[in-house]
């Protein structure tokens, strides 16, 4: 079944872990911003990596975030919402 990420528990200042795409290594980071904008839907969380310059800050998506605050759920169908 299809599952979609829910970022509602993500807050500015919280800590998270992000996976590096190239190496698969995990890095600790701080959440700087969580966007609800449609153009940020693929990568809505802006993070700063602990111990690195701000040049490495980046927007990341659910595919790279490792955090208990990230919730996955099945999307409701329009008919489910009307009930």
Secondary structure, DSSP 4 states (H G I P E B T S, - for coil): ---EEE-TT--TT-EEEEE-TTT--EEEEEEEEE---GGGTTS-EEEEETTS-GGG-EEE-TTTEE-TT-EEEPPPPHHHHT-
